[in-house]
């Protein structure tokens, strides 16, 4: 299977916002707000291929036809807990989207994902799915989450992350070559604990102020 595309979003506003997130002195409130803003930017890019149709509308001056979405249904699925920080931004752009949840934590010794919660919309298999998580580090959690969605019958899945390590990108492209990745930056790699360098630190702790 040919690896799906990696989309690194090249936009000055996103680059600026990522720098603010990297700064260890950025407050919890600001960090949380900026993560949501970047979530909206990533969702904007990831939905460029949504199909359109046309309908008649009356403008204040005349009758015309104009493009509208062709009814494609979307689900946004955060990987708990840090992925929750991106959901609000996605929903600002796509308020009709349904929200599923996958709860995973990383075993600090093996670095492997452990599932503790999974709840999806009943019709998730009929929807285009946007999996959201701030960090794509080893790729283990994201790969597992994608696998769970495929078990539900989902066929159109995209992964949206703030920053990615080359190791994580390689893992997703190896395990799930049909899944496109959208990210704000590709960082240099992982340290000996599996954290992204230079990265953002622990995104979950910084979003929720738990450290």
Secondary structure, DSSP 8 states (H G I E B T S, - for coil): -----EEE---HHHHHHHHHHH-TTS-HHHHHHHHHHHHHHHHHHHTTT--EEEEEEE-SS-EEEEEEE----EEEEEEETTTHHHHHHHHHH-TT-EEEEEEEEE-TTT--EEEEEEE--TTGGGSEEEEE-SEESSSHHHHHHHHHHHHTT---EEEEEEEEEHHHHHHHHHH-TT-EEEEEEEESEE-TTS-EES--S-HHHHHHT--
